Amino acid sequence: MMTTSTTVMPAELKPFLNHVYELKKGVRRMALYTTNRKFEPFIINRLDNQKIKYYIQSLGSERINIFFGHAECVNMICKVVDKPLNKLTPEEDFILGALLGYDLSIQCQRYCKRKGKIAS
């Protein structure tokens, strides 16, 4: 994955590194990155070195979700995301989307659709 004299970064890690950059610049307060478990040591090392709080959710033997960002957001995620994301209640899904900075109007539409209540 990496060499000693030159850093060779797998293309799959570039979105993660961009999320870290945006967190450090204040563009976002929280991020979610889904990746192969083989990158976990690199990601944990980077987040620890940057003093960024994170929560890892296992997706089986080969994949993981990594939620990372401001401590208060990650603490909330630890309480809300206790099951696979497709099993979240409409309320939990809304909270997650809001914490990740998704458009609130779209999150409201998504919530209403999942609850079966579409306003006209």
Residue frames as a rotation matrix with the C-alpha (Angstrom) as fourth column:
MET 1
0.565 0.825 0.000 0.00
0.825 -0.565 0.000 0.00
0.000 0.000 -1.000 0.00
MET 2
0.960 -0.279 -0.033 2.77
-0.276 -0.958 0.083 2.48
-0.054 -0.070 -0.996 0.85
THR 3
0.460 -0.882 -0.100 6.49
0.645 0.409 -0.645 2.65
0.610 0.233 0.757 0.14
THR 4
0.286 -0.410 -0.866 9.17
0.872 -0.263 0.412 4.24
-0.397 -0.873 0.282 2.32
SER 5
-0.721 -0.672 -0.168 10.59
0.542 -0.698 0.468 6.83
-0.432 0.246 0.868 -0.09
THR 6
-0.870 0.493 -0.021 7.43
-0.374 -0.632 0.678 7.72
0.321 0.598 0.734 -1.99
THR 7
-0.552 0.763 0.337 3.87
-0.222 0.256 -0.941 7.59
-0.804 -0.594 0.028 -0.79
VAL 8
-0.887 0.388 -0.251 1.67
-0.155 0.262 0.953 5.59
0.436 0.883 -0.172 -3.11
MET 9
-0.656 0.718 0.231 -1.93
-0.449 -0.126 -0.885 6.17
-0.606 -0.684 0.405 -2.15
PRO 10
-0.729 0.487 0.481 -4.59
0.656 0.698 0.288 3.78
-0.195 0.525 -0.828 -3.43
ALA 11
-0.782 0.472 0.408 -7.31
-0.044 -0.694 0.718 5.65
0.622 0.544 0.563 -5.33
GLU 12
0.074 0.871 -0.486 -9.88
0.578 0.360 0.733 4.24
0.813 -0.334 -0.477 -2.91
LEU 13
-0.085 -0.173 -0.981 -8.38
0.982 -0.178 -0.054 6.35
-0.166 -0.969 0.185 -0.08
LYS 14
-0.823 -0.304 0.479 -8.60
0.439 -0.876 0.199 9.70
0.359 0.374 0.855 -1.88
PRO 15
0.103 0.899 0.426 -12.22
0.097 -0.436 0.895 10.42
0.990 -0.051 -0.132 -0.80
PHE 16
0.587 0.038 -0.809 -11.24
0.784 0.223 0.579 9.65
0.202 -0.974 0.101 2.81
LEU 17
-0.435 -0.852 -0.290 -8.31
0.884 -0.466 0.042 12.08
-0.171 -0.238 0.956 2.63
ASN 18
-0.614 0.308 0.727 -10.60
0.217 -0.819 0.531 14.71
0.759 0.484 0.436 1.12
HIS 19
0.532 0.825 -0.190 -13.06
0.369 -0.023 0.929 14.25
0.762 -0.565 -0.317 4.01
VAL 20
0.242 -0.537 -0.808 -10.21
0.956 -0.011 0.294 14.74
-0.167 -0.843 0.511 6.50
TYR 21
-0.766 -0.541 0.349 -9.13
0.617 -0.771 0.159 17.90
0.183 0.336 0.924 4.65
GLU 22
-0.204 0.786 0.584 -12.69
0.114 -0.573 0.811 19.28
0.972 0.232 0.027 4.72
LEU 23
0.638 0.380 -0.669 -13.00
0.666 0.164 0.728 18.54
0.386 -0.910 -0.148 8.45
LYS 24
-0.149 -0.815 -0.560 -9.75
0.949 -0.277 0.150 20.33
-0.277 -0.510 0.815 9.19
LYS 25
-0.879 -0.164 0.447 -10.84
0.357 -0.847 0.393 23.34
0.315 0.505 0.804 7.09
GLY 26
-0.757 0.616 -0.216 -14.26
-0.036 -0.370 -0.928 23.53
-0.652 -0.695 0.302 8.78
VAL 27
-0.721 0.496 -0.483 -16.25
-0.618 -0.145 0.773 22.67
0.313 0.856 0.411 5.66
ARG 28
0.225 0.774 -0.592 -17.95
-0.191 0.631 0.752 19.77
0.955 -0.056 0.290 7.43
ARG 29
0.076 -0.113 0.991 -18.41
-0.990 -0.128 0.061 18.64
0.120 -0.985 -0.121 11.02
MET 30
0.030 0.017 0.999 -18.75
-0.410 0.912 -0.003 14.94
-0.912 -0.409 0.034 10.30
ALA 31
-0.156 -0.102 -0.982 -18.08
-0.975 0.177 0.137 12.38
0.160 0.979 -0.127 7.56
LEU 32
0.520 0.269 0.811 -18.89
-0.339 0.936 -0.093 8.79
-0.784 -0.227 0.578 6.73
TYR 33
-0.089 -0.597 -0.798 -16.48
-0.993 0.114 0.025 6.67
0.076 0.794 -0.603 4.74
THR 34
0.760 0.331 0.559 -17.12
-0.347 0.934 -0.082 3.06
-0.549 -0.132 0.825 3.70
THR 35
0.196 -0.795 -0.574 -14.09
-0.952 -0.014 -0.307 1.05
0.236 0.606 -0.759 2.72
ASN 36
0.479 -0.198 -0.855 -12.28
0.016 0.976 -0.217 -2.26
0.878 0.090 0.470 2.71
ARG 37
0.999 -0.039 -0.035 -11.12
0.038 0.087 0.995 -3.36
-0.036 -0.995 0.089 6.15
LYS 38
0.380 -0.923 0.063 -7.53
0.918 0.368 -0.144 -3.64
0.110 0.113 0.988 4.88
PHE 39
-0.125 -0.402 0.907 -7.30
0.346 -0.875 -0.340 0.18
0.930 0.272 0.248 4.99
GLU 40
0.801 0.578 -0.156 -8.42
0.320 -0.193 0.928 0.36
0.506 -0.793 -0.339 8.63
PRO 41
0.311 -0.725 -0.615 -4.91
0.896 0.007 0.444 0.63
-0.317 -0.689 0.652 10.17
PHE 42
-0.630 -0.543 0.556 -3.96
0.724 -0.669 0.166 3.48
0.282 0.507 0.815 7.82
ILE 43
0.024 0.753 0.657 -7.24
0.227 -0.644 0.730 5.31
0.974 0.132 -0.186 8.46
ILE 44
0.815 0.260 -0.518 -7.07
0.533 0.013 0.846 4.92
0.227 -0.966 -0.128 12.24
ASN 45
-0.104 -0.941 -0.321 -3.47
0.957 -0.182 0.224 6.12
-0.269 -0.284 0.920 12.25
ARG 46
-0.616 -0.100 0.781 -4.39
0.512 -0.804 0.301 9.19
0.598 0.585 0.547 10.17
LEU 47
0.387 0.853 0.351 -7.40
0.177 -0.442 0.880 10.05
0.905 -0.279 -0.322 12.34
ASP 48
0.676 -0.221 -0.703 -5.44
0.735 0.132 0.665 9.56
-0.054 -0.966 0.251 15.57
ASN 49
-0.404 -0.914 0.033 -2.58
0.909 -0.398 0.124 11.72
-0.101 0.080 0.992 14.27
GLN 50
-0.587 0.275 0.761 -5.06
0.232 -0.844 0.484 14.45
0.775 0.461 0.432 13.31
LYS 51
-0.965 0.231 -0.124 -6.83
0.106 -0.091 -0.990 14.08
-0.241 -0.969 0.063 16.69
ILE 52
-0.444 0.857 -0.263 -10.14
-0.800 -0.247 0.546 13.36
0.403 0.453 0.795 14.95
LYS 53
-0.458 0.380 0.804 -12.68
-0.539 0.601 -0.590 11.29
-0.707 -0.703 -0.071 16.85
TYR 54
-0.477 0.273 -0.835 -14.13
-0.760 0.349 0.548 8.28
0.441 0.897 0.042 15.02
TYR 55
-0.001 0.533 0.846 -16.47
-0.618 0.665 -0.420 5.32
-0.787 -0.523 0.328 15.34
ILE 56
-0.748 -0.309 -0.587 -16.05
-0.656 0.478 0.584 2.14
0.101 0.822 -0.560 13.27
GLN 57
0.271 0.868 0.416 -19.00
-0.723 0.469 -0.507 -0.02
-0.636 -0.164 0.754 12.28
SER 58
-0.749 -0.532 0.395 -18.22
-0.210 0.756 0.620 -3.49
-0.628 0.381 -0.678 10.96
LEU 59
0.197 0.781 -0.593 -19.97
-0.932 -0.038 -0.360 -4.51
-0.304 0.624 0.720 7.75
GLY 60
0.995 0.063 -0.073 -18.86
-0.080 0.960 -0.267 -8.10
0.053 0.272 0.961 7.85
SER 61
0.575 -0.816 0.057 -15.40
0.587 0.459 0.667 -9.52
-0.571 -0.350 0.743 7.42
GLU 62
-0.147 -0.719 0.679 -14.22
0.988 -0.078 0.132 -7.26
-0.042 0.690 0.722 4.57
ARG 63
-0.232 0.127 0.964 -15.86
0.415 -0.884 0.217 -3.81
0.880 0.451 0.152 4.83
ILE 64
-0.367 0.093 -0.926 -16.31
0.895 -0.236 -0.378 -1.09
-0.254 -0.967 0.004 7.45
ASN 65
0.540 0.443 0.716 -18.10
0.467 -0.865 0.184 2.21
0.701 0.235 -0.674 7.89
ILE 66
-0.444 -0.651 -0.616 -16.02
0.896 -0.301 -0.327 4.88
0.028 -0.697 0.717 9.59
PHE 67
0.703 0.619 0.350 -17.87
0.528 -0.784 0.327 7.85
0.477 -0.045 -0.878 11.04
PHE 68
-0.190 -0.832 -0.522 -15.48
0.979 -0.199 -0.039 10.64
-0.071 -0.518 0.852 11.98
GLY 69
0.025 0.161 0.987 -15.48
0.366 -0.920 0.141 14.29
0.930 0.358 -0.082 12.88
HIS 70
-0.349 -0.097 0.932 -16.27
-0.631 -0.711 -0.310 16.56
0.693 -0.697 0.186 15.81
ALA 71
-0.979 -0.182 -0.095 -16.53
-0.058 0.686 -0.725 14.70
0.197 -0.704 -0.682 19.11
GLU 72
-0.540 0.830 0.141 -20.12
-0.471 -0.160 -0.867 15.72
-0.698 -0.534 0.477 19.84
CYS 73
0.173 0.583 -0.794 -21.26
-0.984 0.131 -0.118 14.42
0.035 0.802 0.597 16.43
VAL 74
-0.423 -0.407 -0.810 -19.39
-0.419 0.880 -0.223 11.12
0.803 0.245 -0.543 16.76
ASN 75
-0.965 0.118 0.234 -20.75
-0.186 0.318 -0.930 10.67
-0.184 -0.941 -0.285 20.29
MET 76
-0.093 0.988 -0.126 -24.27
-0.804 -0.149 -0.576 11.07
-0.587 0.048 0.808 18.91
ILE 77
0.092 0.067 -0.994 -23.56
-0.859 0.511 -0.045 8.54
0.504 0.857 0.104 16.14
CYS 78
-0.854 -0.470 -0.224 -22.36
-0.281 0.778 -0.561 6.01
0.438 -0.416 -0.797 18.70
LYS 79
-0.718 0.646 0.260 -25.81
-0.227 0.136 -0.964 6.21
-0.658 -0.752 0.049 20.29
VAL 80
0.175 0.851 -0.495 -27.86
-0.780 -0.187 -0.597 6.21
-0.600 0.491 0.631 17.07
VAL 81
0.295 -0.135 -0.946 -26.03
-0.828 0.457 -0.324 3.82
0.476 0.879 0.023 14.73
ASP 82
-0.302 -0.328 0.895 -26.27
-0.800 0.598 -0.050 0.51
-0.519 -0.731 -0.443 16.52
LYS 83
0.257 0.410 0.875 -27.42
0.260 0.843 -0.471 -1.55
-0.931 0.349 0.110 13.53
PRO 84
-0.524 -0.421 0.740 -26.88
0.808 0.028 0.588 -1.66
-0.269 0.907 0.326 9.75
LEU 85
-0.890 0.100 -0.445 -27.73
-0.132 -0.990 0.041 1.67
-0.437 0.095 0.894 8.13
ASN 86
-0.703 0.663 -0.258 -30.55
-0.295 0.060 0.954 0.13
0.648 0.746 0.153 6.07
LYS 87
-0.225 0.611 -0.759 -32.20
0.760 0.598 0.256 -0.92
0.610 -0.519 -0.598 9.36
LEU 88
-0.961 -0.138 -0.241 -32.28
0.261 -0.746 -0.613 2.58
-0.096 -0.652 0.752 10.88
THR 89
0.017 0.986 -0.167 -35.68
0.841 -0.105 -0.531 3.98
-0.541 -0.132 -0.830 11.76
PRO 90
0.390 0.175 0.904 -36.82
0.745 -0.636 -0.198 7.01
0.541 0.751 -0.379 9.74
GLU 91
0.996 -0.009 0.090 -35.91
-0.063 -0.788 0.613 9.18
0.065 -0.616 -0.785 12.74
GLU 92
0.434 -0.894 0.114 -32.42
0.246 0.239 0.940 7.68
-0.867 -0.380 0.323 13.08
ASP 93
0.036 -0.362 0.932 -31.88
0.991 0.130 0.012 8.00
-0.125 0.923 0.364 9.33
PHE 94
0.745 0.309 0.591 -32.89
0.410 -0.911 -0.041 11.68
0.525 0.273 -0.806 9.50
ILE 95
0.888 -0.453 -0.074 -30.50
-0.147 -0.435 0.888 12.36
-0.435 -0.778 -0.453 12.38
LEU 96
0.154 -0.871 0.467 -27.65
0.611 0.456 0.648 10.63
-0.777 0.186 0.602 10.55
GLY 97
0.186 -0.025 0.982 -28.28
0.947 -0.263 -0.186 12.60
0.263 0.964 -0.025 7.36
ALA 98
0.933 0.183 0.310 -28.44
0.099 -0.959 0.266 15.88
0.346 -0.218 -0.912 9.27
LEU 99
0.691 -0.723 -0.024 -25.18
-0.024 -0.055 0.998 15.12
-0.723 -0.689 -0.055 11.11
LEU 100
-0.054 -0.722 0.690 -23.48
0.796 0.386 0.466 14.29
-0.603 0.574 0.554 7.82
GLY 101
-0.523 -0.172 -0.835 -24.57
-0.072 -0.967 0.245 17.66
-0.849 0.188 0.493 6.42
TYR 102
-0.684 0.358 0.635 -27.01
0.729 0.354 0.586 16.38
-0.015 0.864 -0.504 3.84
ASP 103
-0.803 0.439 0.403 -29.51
-0.198 -0.835 0.514 18.89
0.562 0.333 0.757 2.45
LEU 104
-0.880 0.447 0.164 -32.24
-0.120 0.126 -0.985 19.31
-0.460 -0.886 -0.057 5.09
SER 105
-0.067 0.890 -0.450 -35.07
-0.931 -0.218 -0.292 19.67
-0.358 0.400 0.844 2.55
ILE 106
-0.106 -0.043 -0.993 -34.07
-0.652 0.758 0.037 16.38
0.751 0.651 -0.108 0.94
GLN 107
-0.951 -0.243 -0.193 -33.75
-0.008 0.641 -0.767 14.77
0.310 -0.728 -0.612 4.39
CYS 108
-0.566 0.815 0.122 -37.27
-0.530 -0.246 -0.812 15.97
-0.632 -0.524 0.571 5.25
GLN 109
0.152 0.592 -0.791 -38.62
-0.978 0.203 -0.036 14.51
0.140 0.780 0.610 1.99
ARG 110
-0.464 -0.426 -0.777 -36.80
-0.354 0.893 -0.277 11.25
0.812 0.147 -0.565 2.65
TYR 111
-0.976 0.120 0.179 -38.17
-0.146 0.245 -0.959 11.09
-0.159 -0.962 -0.221 6.19
CYS 112
-0.200 0.975 -0.096 -41.75
-0.792 -0.219 -0.570 11.72
-0.577 -0.038 0.816 5.05
LYS 113
0.084 0.180 -0.980 -41.44
-0.849 0.528 0.024 9.13
0.521 0.830 0.198 2.29
ARG 114
-0.742 -0.438 -0.508 -40.09
-0.136 0.840 -0.526 6.53
0.656 -0.321 -0.682 4.72
LYS 115
-0.867 0.484 0.119 -42.93
-0.122 0.025 -0.992 7.33
-0.483 -0.875 0.037 7.13
GLY 116
-0.599 0.654 0.461 -45.45
0.799 0.459 0.388 7.14
0.042 0.601 -0.798 4.27
LYS 117
0.426 0.708 -0.563 -46.56
0.703 -0.651 -0.286 10.73
-0.569 -0.274 -0.775 4.77
ILE 118
-0.615 -0.582 0.532 -45.95
0.788 -0.472 0.395 13.00
0.021 0.663 0.749 1.83
ALA 119
-0.116 0.543 -0.832 -47.14
0.334 -0.767 -0.547 16.60
-0.935 -0.342 -0.092 2.24
SER 120
0.138 0.231 0.963 -48.73
0.990 0.005 -0.143 18.18
-0.037 0.973 -0.228 -0.81
